[in-house]
Amino acid sequence: MGSAKVLVLKMRLFLTAFCASLVLTSPVPAAEILDFPKPKPAAVQPAGIPASCKEWTDSCRVCSLTGKGAAACSNIGIACLPQKWRCIQP
């Protein structure tokens, strides 16, 4: 009875190692196998600012679009009270 348990444990260990080796050596990433859709880019401007706006502010920070389409914002002042975002360069 004891040798049967040892054999079962060895088989489990072998199967676990074998399955792990298949997963780790797969030449294709899982996302390609499952054909997941590519994520959509998030909006750069805050809510209420049109996508055509190139520069916007909340009276504390000024943000603008970079050449790559990302937002670049200034730092907020220590005693500044932000207001509602508004477009300053459409």
C-alpha positions in Angstrom: 0.0 0.0 0.0 2.8 2.4 0.8 4.6 1.9 -2.6 1.4 2.6 -4.4 1.1 6.0 -2.7 4.7 6.8 -3.6 4.0 5.8 -7.3 0.9 8.1 -7.4 2.9 11.0 -6.0 5.7 10.5 -8.5 3.1 10.4 -11.4 1.5 13.6 -10.1 4.9 15.3 -9.9 5.8 14.2 -13.4 2.5 15.3 -14.9 2.7 18.7 -13.2 6.3 19.2 -14.4 5.3 18.1 -17.9 2.3 20.5 -18.1 4.4 23.4 -16.8 7.0 22.8 -19.4 4.4 22.9 -22.1 3.0 26.2 -20.9 6.4 27.8 -20.4 7.9 26.7 -23.7 4.9 27.7 -25.9 6.1 29.7 -28.8 2.9 31.7 -29.1 1.7 34.0 -26.3 -1.7 33.1 -24.7 -3.2 36.4 -25.9 -2.6 35.4 -29.5 -4.0 32.0 -29.0 -7.2 33.3 -27.4 -7.4 36.2 -29.9 -8.2 38.9 -27.3 -9.2 42.3 -28.8 -6.5 45.0 -28.5 -7.4 47.6 -25.8 -8.8 50.9 -27.0 -6.7 54.0 -26.2 -8.1 55.9 -23.2 -9.2 59.5 -23.7 -6.4 62.0 -22.9 -8.6 65.0 -22.1 -10.7 65.1 -18.9 -14.5 64.6 -19.2 -16.2 67.6 -20.8 -13.2 68.6 -22.8 -13.6 68.0 -26.6 -11.1 65.7 -28.3 -10.1 68.5 -30.6 -8.8 70.6 -27.7 -5.1 71.0 -27.7 -4.6 72.8 -24.4 -6.8 72.9 -21.2 -6.6 74.1 -17.7 -8.3 74.0 -14.3 -6.8 77.3 -13.2 -4.0 75.5 -11.4 -2.5 73.2 -14.0 -2.1 73.6 -17.7 -2.2 70.5 -19.9 -1.5 70.1 -23.5 -1.1 67.3 -26.1 2.4 66.2 -27.0 3.4 65.2 -30.5 2.7 61.6 -29.7 -0.9 62.3 -28.6 -0.2 62.0 -24.8 -1.1 64.7 -22.3 1.7 66.7 -20.5 0.6 68.7 -17.5 2.3 71.3 -15.3 2.5 70.7 -11.5 -0.2 72.1 -9.2 0.7 74.9 -6.9 0.7 74.3 -3.1 -2.3 76.6 -2.3 -4.2 76.3 -5.6 -7.9 75.4 -5.6 -8.7 73.6 -8.9 -11.8 74.6 -10.8 -13.7 72.9 -13.6 -11.5 72.0 -16.6 -11.9 74.3 -19.6 -10.3 74.4 -23.1 -8.0 77.3 -23.7 -6.7 76.3 -27.1 -9.2 74.5 -29.4 
